[in-house]
Amino acid sequence: MREFSADYLEDTRRGMWDDRAALADLELDSRERVLDVGCGTGELSRVLAEESAADGTPAEVVGVDADPDLLAVAREEAGIETVAGDALRLPFPDDAFDLVVCQALLINLPDPAAAVAEFRRVSTDLVAAVEPDNAAVAVESTVETESDLAARARRAYLSGVETDVTLGGSGTREAFDAAGLAEVSTRRHVHARTVEPPYADRDLRAARRKASGEGLADDRATLLAGDLSADEYDDLRTDWREMGRSVIEQMRAGEYRRAEVVPFYVTVGSV
Protein backbone atom coordinates (compact mmCIF):
# COMPACT_ATOMS: atom_id res chain seq x y z
CA MET A 1 0.00 0.00 0.00
CA ARG A 2 1.18 3.52 -0.79
CA GLU A 3 2.45 5.63 2.09
CA PHE A 4 1.66 9.30 2.63
CA SER A 5 3.17 12.00 4.80
CA ALA A 6 1.12 14.01 7.28
CA ASP A 7 1.76 17.18 5.22
CA TYR A 8 0.48 15.49 2.06
CA LEU A 9 -2.72 14.29 3.71
CA GLU A 10 -3.44 17.61 5.35
CA ASP A 11 -2.87 19.49 2.09
CA THR A 12 -4.92 17.23 -0.18
CA ARG A 13 -7.84 17.13 2.28
CA ARG A 14 -7.69 20.81 3.14
CA GLY A 15 -11.20 22.29 3.23
CA MET A 16 -12.86 19.03 2.22
CA TRP A 17 -15.27 19.01 5.15
CA ASP A 18 -16.11 22.71 5.29
CA ASP A 19 -19.47 21.59 3.90
CA ARG A 20 -20.55 18.51 5.82
CA ALA A 21 -23.74 17.78 3.91
CA ALA A 22 -21.83 14.95 2.21
CA LEU A 23 -21.95 13.04 5.51
CA ALA A 24 -25.74 13.19 5.93
CA ASP A 25 -26.31 9.53 5.00
CA LEU A 26 -24.02 8.39 7.83
CA GLU A 27 -26.70 9.45 10.37
CA LEU A 28 -23.96 10.62 12.70
CA ASP A 29 -26.26 12.10 15.34
CA SER A 30 -27.47 8.55 16.15
CA ARG A 31 -24.02 6.94 16.43
CA GLU A 32 -22.44 5.64 19.63
CA ARG A 33 -19.19 4.05 18.44
CA VAL A 34 -17.50 4.89 15.12
CA LEU A 35 -14.37 3.46 13.48
CA ASP A 36 -12.34 5.49 10.97
CA VAL A 37 -10.18 3.02 9.02
CA GLY A 38 -7.00 4.43 7.49
CA CYS A 39 -7.60 7.53 9.58
CA GLY A 40 -4.24 9.12 8.72
CA THR A 41 -3.88 12.39 10.60
CA GLY A 42 -7.49 12.27 11.79
CA GLU A 43 -9.17 15.05 9.78
CA LEU A 44 -12.26 12.94 9.10
CA SER A 45 -12.18 11.42 12.60
CA ARG A 46 -12.45 14.88 14.14
CA VAL A 47 -15.38 15.76 11.86
CA LEU A 48 -17.16 12.50 12.72
CA ALA A 49 -16.84 13.26 16.42
CA GLU A 50 -18.10 16.82 16.00
CA GLU A 51 -21.07 15.86 13.82
CA SER A 52 -22.09 13.02 16.11
CA ALA A 53 -22.42 15.50 18.97
CA ALA A 54 -25.53 17.19 17.54
CA ASP A 55 -27.56 15.94 20.51
CA GLY A 56 -24.84 16.94 22.96
CA THR A 57 -23.28 13.51 23.37
CA PRO A 58 -20.50 12.76 20.88
CA ALA A 59 -19.89 9.26 19.67
CA GLU A 60 -16.73 7.45 20.67
CA VAL A 61 -14.57 7.70 17.55
CA VAL A 62 -11.61 5.36 17.10
CA GLY A 63 -9.03 5.79 14.35
CA VAL A 64 -7.00 2.88 13.00
CA ASP A 65 -4.02 3.18 10.67
CA ALA A 66 -0.89 1.22 9.86
CA ASP A 67 1.39 4.27 10.12
CA PRO A 68 2.39 5.10 13.73
CA ASP A 69 3.61 8.58 12.75
CA LEU A 70 0.21 9.50 11.32
CA LEU A 71 -1.53 8.06 14.37
CA ALA A 72 0.58 10.29 16.62
CA VAL A 73 -0.65 13.35 14.70
CA ALA A 74 -4.26 12.11 14.89
CA ARG A 75 -4.06 11.69 18.66
CA GLU A 76 -2.55 15.14 19.16
CA GLU A 77 -4.52 17.19 16.63
CA ALA A 78 -7.85 15.35 16.38
CA GLY A 79 -7.90 14.20 20.00
CA ILE A 80 -9.20 10.72 19.20
CA GLU A 81 -8.39 7.25 20.41
CA THR A 82 -6.08 5.51 17.94
CA VAL A 83 -5.08 1.91 17.31
CA ALA A 84 -2.38 0.58 14.99
CA GLY A 85 -3.79 -1.96 12.58
CA ASP A 86 -4.30 -3.32 9.07
CA ALA A 87 -7.51 -2.58 7.17
CA LEU A 88 -7.67 -6.23 6.08
CA ARG A 89 -7.22 -7.57 9.63
CA LEU A 90 -8.83 -5.07 11.95
CA PRO A 91 -7.81 -5.57 15.60
CA PHE A 92 -11.41 -5.53 16.87
CA PRO A 93 -14.01 -8.20 17.61
CA ASP A 94 -17.15 -8.70 15.54
CA ASP A 95 -19.87 -6.05 15.91
CA ALA A 96 -17.63 -3.62 17.80
CA PHE A 97 -18.95 -0.45 16.10
CA ASP A 98 -22.24 0.82 14.71
CA LEU A 99 -20.51 2.72 11.88
CA VAL A 100 -17.26 1.96 10.04
CA VAL A 101 -15.92 4.63 7.65
CA CYS A 102 -12.91 5.10 5.42
CA GLN A 103 -11.71 8.00 3.30
CA ALA A 104 -9.55 7.59 0.17
CA LEU A 105 -8.44 4.19 1.42
CA LEU A 106 -10.02 1.71 -0.99
CA ILE A 107 -8.35 3.40 -3.97
CA ASN A 108 -4.99 2.38 -2.48
CA LEU A 109 -5.83 -1.26 -1.84
CA PRO A 110 -5.45 -4.09 -4.39
CA ASP A 111 -8.67 -5.78 -3.19
CA PRO A 112 -11.20 -3.17 -2.00
CA ALA A 113 -13.95 -5.76 -1.50
CA ALA A 114 -11.82 -7.70 0.98
CA ALA A 115 -11.39 -4.57 3.08
CA VAL A 116 -15.12 -3.77 2.94
CA ALA A 117 -15.90 -7.32 4.08
CA GLU A 118 -13.66 -6.73 7.09
CA PHE A 119 -15.45 -3.43 7.78
CA ARG A 120 -18.75 -5.32 7.64
CA ARG A 121 -17.48 -7.84 10.18
CA VAL A 122 -16.89 -5.21 12.87
CA SER A 123 -20.03 -3.14 12.20
CA THR A 124 -23.53 -3.73 13.52
CA ASP A 125 -25.22 -1.21 11.22
CA LEU A 126 -23.53 0.87 8.50
CA VAL A 127 -20.35 0.86 6.45
CA ALA A 128 -19.37 3.98 4.50
CA ALA A 129 -16.55 4.90 2.12
CA VAL A 130 -15.50 8.29 0.79
CA GLU A 131 -13.59 7.66 -2.44
CA PRO A 132 -12.49 9.98 -5.27
CA ASP A 133 -12.42 9.44 -9.01
CA ASN A 134 -8.94 10.67 -9.83
CA ALA A 135 -9.51 10.33 -13.57
CA ALA A 136 -12.06 13.14 -13.41
CA VAL A 137 -9.92 15.74 -11.63
CA ALA A 138 -9.99 19.15 -13.34
CA VAL A 139 -7.35 21.88 -12.97
CA GLU A 140 -7.70 25.50 -14.03
CA SER A 141 -4.76 27.87 -13.74
CA THR A 142 -3.62 31.33 -14.75
CA VAL A 143 -0.42 29.67 -16.01
CA GLU A 144 -1.43 28.67 -19.51
CA THR A 145 0.40 25.34 -19.62
CA GLU A 146 -0.50 24.04 -16.16
CA SER A 147 -3.86 22.44 -16.96
CA ASP A 148 -2.51 20.46 -19.92
CA LEU A 149 0.62 19.37 -18.05
CA ALA A 150 -1.44 18.26 -15.05
CA ALA A 151 -3.63 16.20 -17.40
CA ARG A 152 -0.55 14.64 -19.08
CA ALA A 153 0.94 13.68 -15.74
CA ARG A 154 -2.38 12.33 -14.50
CA ARG A 155 -2.88 10.10 -17.56
CA ALA A 156 0.62 8.68 -17.17
CA TYR A 157 0.11 8.12 -13.45
CA LEU A 158 -3.23 6.37 -13.95
CA SER A 159 -1.68 4.00 -16.49
CA GLY A 160 1.13 3.05 -14.10
CA VAL A 161 -0.44 2.93 -10.65
CA GLU A 162 -1.11 -0.56 -9.29
CA THR A 163 -4.51 0.09 -7.68
CA ASP A 164 -7.74 1.59 -9.00
CA VAL A 165 -7.46 5.26 -8.03
CA THR A 166 -10.49 6.00 -10.24
CA LEU A 167 -12.74 3.88 -8.00
CA GLY A 168 -15.23 6.67 -7.34
CA GLY A 169 -18.83 5.63 -6.86
CA SER A 170 -19.34 2.74 -9.26
CA GLY A 171 -16.21 0.85 -8.20
CA THR A 172 -17.01 1.35 -4.53
CA ARG A 173 -20.56 0.09 -5.04
CA GLU A 174 -19.15 -3.06 -6.65
CA ALA A 175 -16.93 -3.62 -3.61
CA PHE A 176 -19.89 -3.09 -1.27
CA ASP A 177 -22.04 -5.51 -3.24
CA ALA A 178 -19.26 -8.10 -3.28
CA ALA A 179 -18.90 -7.78 0.51
CA GLY A 180 -22.59 -8.54 0.99
CA LEU A 181 -23.80 -5.12 2.11
CA ALA A 182 -27.44 -4.19 1.50
CA GLU A 183 -29.28 -0.99 0.59
CA VAL A 184 -26.15 0.48 -0.98
CA SER A 185 -26.42 4.13 -2.00
CA THR A 186 -23.93 6.60 -3.45
CA ARG A 187 -23.89 10.39 -3.59
CA ARG A 188 -21.51 12.49 -5.65
CA HIS A 189 -19.84 15.58 -4.19
CA VAL A 190 -16.93 17.77 -5.20
CA HIS A 191 -13.89 18.98 -3.31
CA ALA A 192 -12.44 22.22 -4.67
CA ARG A 193 -8.99 23.42 -3.63
CA THR A 194 -7.95 26.91 -4.62
CA VAL A 195 -4.70 28.84 -4.58
CA GLU A 196 -4.95 32.62 -4.66
CA PRO A 197 -3.39 35.67 -2.99
CA PRO A 198 -2.40 35.97 -0.22
CA TYR A 199 -0.45 32.73 -0.66
CA ALA A 200 -0.04 30.33 2.23
CA ASP A 201 3.31 28.73 3.00
CA ARG A 202 2.06 25.42 1.57
CA ASP A 203 1.30 27.20 -1.73
CA LEU A 204 4.84 28.58 -1.90
CA ARG A 205 6.28 25.14 -1.15
CA ALA A 206 4.15 23.59 -3.88
CA ALA A 207 5.37 26.17 -6.39
CA ARG A 208 9.00 25.45 -5.53
CA ARG A 209 8.40 21.71 -5.93
CA LYS A 210 7.01 22.33 -9.40
CA ALA A 211 9.95 24.50 -10.40
CA SER A 212 12.43 21.86 -9.19
CA GLY A 213 10.50 18.93 -10.66
CA GLU A 214 10.53 17.32 -7.21
CA GLY A 215 6.84 16.46 -7.26
CA LEU A 216 7.10 14.52 -10.51
CA ALA A 217 10.28 12.84 -9.32
CA ASP A 218 8.39 11.40 -6.35
CA ASP A 219 6.10 9.56 -8.79
CA ARG A 220 8.76 8.70 -11.40
CA ALA A 221 8.54 4.94 -10.89
CA THR A 222 4.76 4.96 -11.28
CA LEU A 223 4.88 7.23 -14.34
CA LEU A 224 7.42 4.96 -16.03
CA ALA A 225 5.45 1.83 -15.11
CA GLY A 226 2.68 2.93 -17.45
CA ASP A 227 2.96 4.00 -21.06
CA LEU A 228 5.48 6.80 -20.48
CA SER A 229 9.01 6.20 -21.78
CA ALA A 230 12.10 7.55 -20.02
CA ASP A 231 12.54 10.19 -22.74
CA GLU A 232 8.89 11.21 -22.46
CA TYR A 233 9.26 11.48 -18.70
CA ASP A 234 12.31 13.73 -19.11
CA ASP A 235 10.39 15.92 -21.56
CA LEU A 236 7.44 16.12 -19.20
CA ARG A 237 9.68 17.04 -16.27
CA THR A 238 11.40 19.76 -18.33
CA ASP A 239 8.02 21.26 -19.25
CA TRP A 240 6.84 20.84 -15.65
CA ARG A 241 9.81 22.75 -14.25
CA GLU A 242 9.29 25.55 -16.77
CA MET A 243 5.64 25.73 -15.75
CA GLY A 244 6.72 25.89 -12.10
CA ARG A 245 8.97 28.85 -12.81
CA SER A 246 6.00 30.62 -14.41
CA VAL A 247 3.94 29.89 -11.30
CA ILE A 248 6.61 31.50 -9.12
CA GLU A 249 6.80 34.55 -11.39
CA GLN A 250 3.03 35.03 -11.22
CA MET A 251 3.11 34.58 -7.44
CA ARG A 252 5.72 37.30 -7.12
CA ALA A 253 3.36 39.58 -9.02
CA GLY A 254 0.36 38.42 -6.97
CA GLU A 255 -1.37 37.18 -10.12
CA TYR A 256 -1.32 33.40 -9.76
CA ARG A 257 -4.58 31.54 -9.26
CA ARG A 258 -5.30 27.84 -9.44
CA ALA A 259 -8.39 25.73 -8.85
CA GLU A 260 -8.46 21.94 -8.63
CA VAL A 261 -11.79 20.13 -8.49
CA VAL A 262 -11.86 16.52 -7.33
CA PRO A 263 -15.16 14.59 -7.54
CA PHE A 264 -15.68 12.23 -4.62
CA TYR A 265 -18.42 9.76 -3.77
CA VAL A 266 -19.88 8.84 -0.41
CA THR A 267 -21.11 5.24 -0.56
CA VAL A 268 -23.10 3.77 2.31
CA GLY A 269 -24.26 0.19 2.83
CA SER A 270 -26.19 -1.58 5.55
CA VAL A 271 -25.03 -4.65 7.43
Residue, then its C-alpha position, 0 to 999 in steps of 0.5 A: m500500500r502507498e504511504f503518505s506523509a502528514d503534510y500530504l494528507e493535510d494538504t490534499r484534504r484541506g477544506m474538504w469538510d467545510d461543507r458537511a452535507a456529504l456526511a448526511d447519509l451516515e446518520l452521525d447524530s445517532r451513532e455511539r461508536v465509530l471506526d475510521v479506518g485508514c484515519g491518517t492524521g485524523e481530519l475525518s475522525r475529528v469531523l465525525a466526532e463533531e457531527s455526532a455531537a448534535d444531541g450533545t453527546p458525541a460518539e466514541v470515535v476510534g481511528v485505526d491506521a498502519d502508520p504510527d507517525l500519522l496516528a501520533v498526529a491524529r491523537e494530538e490534533a484530532g484528539i481521538e483514540t487511535v489503534a495501529g492496525d491493518a484494514l484487512r485484519l482489523p484488531f477488533p471483535d465482531d460487531a464492535f462499532d455501529l458505523v465503520v468509515c474510510q476515506a480515500l483508502l479503498i483506492n490504495l488497496p489491491d482488493p477493496a472488496a476484501a477490506v469492505a468485508e472486514f469493515r462489515r465484520v466489525s459493524t452492527d449497522l452501516v459501512a461507508a466509504v468516501e472515495p475519489d475518481n482521480a480520472a475526473v480531476a480538473v485543474e484551471s490555472t492562470v499559467e497557460t500550460e499548467s492544466d494540460l501538463a497536469a492532465r498529461a501527468r495524470r494520464a501517465y500516473l493512472s496507467g502506471v499505478e497498481t490500484d484503482v485510483t479512479l474507484g469513485g462511486s461505481g467501483t465502490r458500489e461493486a466492492f460493497d455488493a461483493a462484501g454482501l452489504a445491502e441498501v447500498s447508495t452513493r452520492r456524488h460531491v466535489h472537493a475544490r482546492t484553490v490557490e490565490p493571494p495571499y499565498a499560504d506557506r504550503d502554496l509557496r512550497a508547492a510552487r517550488r516543488k514544481a519549479s524543481g521537478e521534485g513532485l514529478a520525481d516522487d512519482r517517477a517509478t509509477l509514471l514509467a510503469g505505465d505508457l510513459s518512456a524515459d525520454e517522455y518522462d524527461d520531456l514532461r519534467t522539463d516542461w513541468r519545471e518551466m511551468g513551475r517557474s511561471v507559477i513562481e513569477q506570477m506569485r511574485a506579481g500576486e497574479y497566480r490563481r489555481a483551482e483543482v476540483v476533485p469529484f468524490y463519492v460517499t457510498v453507504g451500505s447496511v449490514 
